[in-house]
Each structure stands twice: as structure tokens, then as C-alpha cells.
Amino acid sequence: EAGVVQSPRYKIIEKKQPVAFWCNPISGHNTLYWYLQNLGQGPELLIRYENEEAVDDSQLPKDRFSAERLKGVDSTLKIQPAELGDSAVYLCASSLGLAEVETQYFGPGTRLLVL
Amino acid sequence: GIQVEQSPPDLILQEGANSTLRCNFSDSVNNLQWFHQNPWGQLINLFYIPSGTKQNGRLSATTVATERYSLLYISSSQTTDSGVYFCAVSSARQLTFGSGTQLTVLP
């Protein structure tokens, strides 16, 4: 069974440019998460989707970040415009979405460098 | 929110040695996972262990929920065990991660 797929794996952009990351969760997983991981730290949740509904986006900086999960499968995370401080790893994870507490499975991440 | 503390922050071992990593958390949780982040950045699930003890090969984990801590044991360490080990907890669906233990296993 395929794991969580993310693309691109690496992205280098100049500040003020837009950037988008794509995630395809494990087949059959209803819950999708986007995490941000800064160097030397653990991941921090940005947004959680239950099917196509964003049910927890309290940590998402809405002035420049946006996300969508059309049709409740793939998801896209966008930053516009990017700032130097956005350089980090963006991780996508998914879980079945059948229970309140479940194992989360992570993708390989997208490494963003903003110059 | 829940606070998660991991110790030690860094650990250097000789191949073949055993080690114990600790995770303390500040509140009751019903989800605790241990992850290994390899040098390429992939987070690999090791254990889902909100309570009790589990073993998988050279790795085992114990969570004492009433005392709010979990331990990850690595026996007969190998160079491929190198990387960062994260503990993550939640009382609902949002996982809160600790800052990790950077493990380096020397040949």
C-alpha cells in the first residue's frame, strides 16, 4: 500500500513569490493534516481536515497561508507571498478518521527555502 | 496546551550499546506515538502506545499514563538507528510533538 505522497520534495523560491505544496493521503484515510517543522524542532499542526472540511485551522497564518482539500482526497497548501521565515519542512499526514484517537502516518515532506 | 519534554536532547552511542529515551507530558492523554525521523526527514511510526508496553524487534516502549511519561528502549543499537526520535501526544486528534532526541550511533 502506498504511503502519503507529497510533492515537490524540495522548493527554492525568492521572497514575495507564491508557492504551493501538494499532498495525496493514504487511500481511504478521511483525516488529513498539514504540519510545519522548523529546524531542530518537532512538527507543529497548521490545519486538519475531516474529509473536505477544515475542522482545526487555528494555527494557520491566514494572512498568507491557505489550504484546500477538494473532494476530500488530495490537498494543497499555498503560501502567498512567501517570507524568509517560511523556510522549513512542510509535512502532510493522514489517518483513517474513524476514531477520536488514531495513528497518524506522515509523508516525506517538502523542504522550502526562501531566499 | 499539553507540554511534551524529551530527554536527553542528544545522545551518542557506540554500535551495540543500549539506550533509553524519555518523554514526559503535562496532562492526561489518550494518544502517544513514538516516531523516528531518519536523516532524509521521513517520520516513521515506531509505536502507538497510550499505555502499557510494546516490543518490536530491538525496540520496545512503555507508557505509564498515570505518571505521565513514556520510555523508548533501543537495544543493540545500529548505525541505521541514527536520527531524531520524537514523542507525540494528544487528547484528541491534534498531536503535540516534543523537541526530539538526536541519536547518533557510531560504528
Interface residues (C-beta under 8 A of the other chain):
Chain A: T31 G40 Q41 G42 P43 E44 L45 R48 D56 V89 L91 A93 S95 E100 V101 E102 T103 Q104 Y105 F106 P108 G109 R111
Chain B: V4 N30 N31 Q33 F35 W40 G41 Q42 L43 N45 Y48 P50 F86 A88 S90 A92 R93 Q94 L95 F97 G98 S99 G100
